[in-house]
Amino acid sequence: MPDPTSESLALTPGERREAVLGLIRGARHRLALSVFRCNDHGVISEIAAALDRGVRVDVLLNQRTRGWKREPDGLPGLLARMGVRVHRYPHAERPYHAKFLVADDGPGLVGSLNLTRGSFERTCDFALTTHDPVVVEGLWHLFGLDCQGAVFDGVPAAERLVVAPEHARERMSALLAGARETVRILDHKLKDPAVLGLLQERRAEGLRVEVLSRRAVLPFRAHGRLMLVDDRTAVIGSAAFSSRSLDARRELAIIVHDPDLVRRLRDFLRWAADGGGDAAAWSAPGDPHAA
C-alpha cells in the first residue's frame, strides 16, 4: 500500500507521460479525467485497457473539444464508443480548463499539461501526483460538481486546492501578500492588473519578485504555471495570473509544501533564470532519470 501522504512531482516530459499513464494503468474500480485536449494514442490505449479491466471511466470534456477529426464525432464519440461515460461541461460561456485525474481512493494528479503529444514531448509543464486522502476526496468532489455545472463550495479540500473562478484570485493574492522574502513566478500570461499592482507594491516593500518569461524555458514551449513563495511553498496547475483565468474559466492548481518537491521546483527555476535554453540540460534540475 502506498504511503497515504506520499507525493511525486513530474517535471520533465518523460516523467509527465509516465505519471499520467501510470495513474490510468493503476486504476482498479473507478477513474475520472478532466480533459481540455487529448490526442495521445497512449492515453487512449490505457483508457481502453482500464475499461477492459472493468474500471468505470468518466471523462469530463470542454464544450469545444478539439482533435480526432477522422472520428465521426471527434473525441467525445470515440470515448463513448469505447464505453467511457462522457460528460460535457454545461457552461458554454465558461471554458473548462482544469487538468486533473483521480483513480479509486488515490492517487490523484493535478497539473498544467494537456493529454497531448506536445505536452509529453515539447512543453514546459508540471504535474503533482498525490495520495493525500483529503486532496483525492476533493478531486472527486470537484469532478462531480463540474459534471453538473455546480459552484465549487470549497469542501473538503479548500486548504490545498486552488479553484477558479470561485477562490483562485483570493487564494493566490493571499499567498503573494503573505510572502516575506521572495516570490518567483513562471507564467507567460501574467497580465492581470490587480496582480501586477500587488507585485509592484510588494517590490516597493522590499520583497524580491522574479518573473520569468517564456524564453526562460526554450527550446521547450512555455505552458505550465508555477509560483514559488519564500522557497517554501509552491503552486502549480492550470491557473494563470490573467483576468480570464482567475475570473472566467474553470482552472485548478495545487499548493505544494513537501520540502523535497519544493526544492526541486526551486532548482528548476534557478536553472531557467540562469538561462535554461539547453535541451540537454532539461534533465539537470533534480531529474531522477538524468544519465
N, C-alpha and C positions, 0 to 999 in steps of 0.2 A: 504494500500500500504506500502511495506517495505521502510525503510529509504534508499535512494539511495547510501548512503555511509556506510551502516551497514556491518559488517563482524563478523564472528564467527570462532572459532578455534575448530577443532575436534582432540583431543589428545588421549583420551582413546579408547579402542576397541569399546565400545558401542556407543560412540559419532560418531566415524567414520562410523559405519554402518548406523546410523540414518541420518547422513549428506548426504551420498550417496543416500539412499533410499528416503529420504525426497525431495531431489532435483529432482529425477526422478518422484516422485509422484506429484510434484507441476507443472510439465511441462504442458502447455496447447496448444501450437501450434507447437513448434519445439524443438528438443532435440538432442544434439551431445555428443558422448562419445568417447574418445580415450582410447583404451584398449590394454594393453600388455598381461595380463592374466585375465581370468574370469571363475570361476567355482561355483559361489554362486547362488543358486536357487532363493534366494530372489531378487537379481538384475534382473535375467531373468523374474521373475514374474512381477516386477514393470515395466519393459520394455514392456511386453505383455499388461499390463493394460494401459500404455500410448498409445500404438497403438490402443487399443480398444476405447480410448477417441478421436481418430482422430489425435493424435500427429504424426508429421513426425519425425522419429527417424533415425539418421545417426550414424553409428559406424565405426570408423577407426581402423583397426587391423594391427598389425605387420605381416610381411611376414610369420613368423613361429609361429603361434598361437597354444598354447598347450591346452589340455583338451578336454572333451566331446568326448572321444574315442568311445562311444557307438552310437554317431550320425554318419550317413553316411559320412558327410563332415565336421565333427567336429563343432566347434563353428561357423565358417562362414556359414555353411549350415543351422545350427539351426536358426541363426538370420535371414537369408534370407527367410526361410520358414515361419517365424513369420511375415514377412513384413517389416523388417528393411532394410534400404539402406546400404549395406555393402561395405566399401571401403578398399582396401589393400594399405598400404604404398608402393609406387613404387620402393623405393631404397632397394633392397635386401641386398646390401653390407653395409647398414647403418641402424642398428636396430632402430625401433621406440619404445622408452621407456618413452615417456611423459605420464603423468597421469592427465587428466582433464575432466570435464564435464561442459556443459553450456546449459541452457534452456532459451528459449524466449529472453526477454531483461534483463535477470538475474533471478536467481543468476548464478554464475559460481563457480566451485570448482577446486582448484589446490592442488595437494598433492603428496605424495610419495607412496601411497598404491595401490596395485593391487585389483581388484574386486573379491577377493577370500575369502574363509572361513578362511584361515590362517591370512589374513590381517585384518579380522574383529574379530579375536579371540586371535592370538598368537604373533603378531609382534609389534614392536615399530615403529609407523608411524605417519605422520602428514598430516592434510588437512585444508585448509582455504576456507570457503565459503564466497563469496563476492558479493555485489550488486553494487560495483563501476562500473559505466557505461563505463568508459574507459577500465578497465580490461575486462569486459564482451565483449565489442566490439573487443578487442584484441584477446580474445579466439576464437571468431567466425572467425576472420580474419586468425588466425593461423590454425584453423581446415580446412578452405577452401584451404589454401596454401598447407597444408600437404596432403590433398586428391589428389592434383595434383603433389605432389613431388617437389614443388617450394621452393625457398630460402626465409626464413623469412626476410622481409625488415625492421623490426623494427617499423612499423607504424601499428596501432596508440598507442600501449601500451608499448613503449620502456622503460618507466620510472620504471615500477614495474615488468614486466615480464622478466625473465632471460631465454633466449632461447639458447640451444646448438644445433649444434656446432657454429652457427653464432656469438653469442655475449657473451656466458657464461664465457669464460675464461677472457675476458676483463672486464666484469662487476664484477665478483667475485674478481678478482685481485685488482680492484679499491677499493672495499669495504675493503679488507684486508689492502691495502696500506693507506687508509684513517682513519683507526681505531686509536683512541687516547689513550685509556686506556686498554681495554680488547677485546679479541676475544675468544669465546667459540665455539667449533666445536664438533658435534656428527656425525661422518661419518666413518663407518668401512672400507671404501675403499679409504681413504686418502693416496695416494701414488704417486701423480703426482710430478715429480722432481721440476718443476718450482714453484709450490705452496709450497712444502716443503722448498725450498730455500727461498721463500719470508717470510714464517713464521719464519724461522731461523733468517733472517735479522731483522724482527720486534722485535723478542725476544731480540736481541742484542741492539736494540734501547730503550729497557725498556718496551715494550708492554707485558702485561700479556697474554700469549696464553695458553689456556686449551683445550686439545684434549681428548675426552672420547672414550674409547674402547667399543667394543660390549658387554663386560662383565658388563658394567655400567647399562644396562637395563635388565639384567637377572631377572626373568626367561623368559622374552619375547625375541623374536628373533630380533636382530638389523636389521633394513631395511631402515627406513627413514633417511633423511639427514637434519640437522639443523645447522645453523650458527647464532650466536648472536654477534653483534658488539656494544661494549660500552653499553650493556644492553639497547640500544635504538632502534636498527634496527635488525630485524630477517630475515632470508632467509630459506624457506622450499620448498621442492619439490623433484623431482627425480634425479636432477643433483648431482653427486658425484664429489669429488676432485680427480678424476682419469683421466689419459690422454684419455682413451677411452670415458669416459662420457663427458668430456669437448670438445673433438675434433672430435669424430667419431659417435655419436649417437644423435638422436633427444631426447632432455631432456627439461624439463620445471621446473622452480622454480619461486616463487613469493616473492617479498620483502614486509615485514610487518612493518608498522610504528605505528599502534594503540598501545598506551601505556599499556592498559589493557591486550591485547593479548601478547605483548612482555613480560610483567611482568609474565604472566603465563608460557611462554616458559622459562623464566629465572628461575622461581621456579622449573620447571621440571628438568632443567639442574643441578641445585643445589642439588635436590633430587638424581639425578643419580650420581653426583660427590661425594655425601656423602655415596655412597654405593648401593643405589637402592636395588635391589635384593629381595625385599619382594613383592610378588604378591598382598597382601592385601593393600600395600602402593601405588599401581599403581594409585589409585584414589586420592591420597593425594595432589598432586601439583595442587591445584586450580580446581579440578573436581567438577562442579556444581551438579553432580549426586552422590557425596560421601554421605554415610549414616551419 
